[in-house]
Amino acid sequence: MSDHEPPTSLDKPPPGDDHAGIPTRVAKLEVRVDELILRLDRLETKVDRMDQKIDAGLQKLNDRFDRFYYLQTALIAGLLGLLAKVLGVF
């Protein structure tokens, strides 16, 4: 039916096969992938901490802008009131 042989298993290479080191290479690759997963988990943890710090800093900055806005508004209202008194508008 078919002109080609069925694929061989990676666990047991056929005798005389040049790919006898495949199981070892796969095992090494699995170890490297596990190490990479651990590194990515640590990186994700660090990024989450940095996000929290950035969010806290942004909140503090927004609070300062709000205080500045209210101070500026009060100052302008006071100056306009003073100007109106000086000009005798009210």
N, C-alpha and C positions, 0 to 999 in steps of 0.2 A: 503494500500500500504506500508506505512512505519511504523516501529515499534517505532520510536522516535518522540518526539514533535518538532516543529520548534523552532529555537533559540529565546530567549526573547530579548527584547530591553534593552540596558544599561540604557536608560533614565527612563524607567518605569518598575521596577522589579515586578514580579508577587507577589500577596499577600502571606505572610508567607515565603517568600524566605529569605534564610540566606545571600544573596548577596545584600541586600538593600543598603549597603554603597558604592556600586560600583560607582555611579555617583559622590559622594563626593571624593572618592579616585582618580577618573579620573580627576576631577577638580584640586585637589592638585597636581597631576602628571603634568598636563598642566602648572600650575604655576611654578613648579620646572624646567620643560623643558624650559620655557621662561627665567627663571633666568640663566639657564645654557647657553642658546643662547647668552644672554647679556654678560656673563663672557667670553665666547669664542670670542665674537666680541672684547672685551677689550684686551684679550690676543693676538688676531691677530694684533690689532693696535700696541701693545707694541712690538711684534715680527717684524713688519714692520719697526718700528723706529729703533730697534736694527740692522736690516739688513742694513738700510741706514747708520748707524754709522759705521758698519763693512766695508761696501763698501767704505766709505770715508777714513777710516783708511788704508784699503788695497791700495787705490789709492795713498795715501800719502807715504806709504811704497814703492810702486813700483817706485814712482818718486825719492825717496832717493836712491834706488838701481840703477836706471838709472844714476843719477848723480855720484854715486860711480863708476859705470862701466866706464863712460866717463873719470873720473878723473884717474882711474887706467890705462886705455888705454893710456892716454896722458903721464902719468908718465913712463910707460914701454917704450913707443916710445921715450921719451926724454932720458931715461937711455940707450937705445940701440944706439941712435944717439951719445951720449957722449962716450960710449964704442967704437963705430966705429971710432970716432975722436982720441981717446986715442991710439987705436991699429993701426991707420993710414990706415984703410980700405978704406975710402973715401977721 
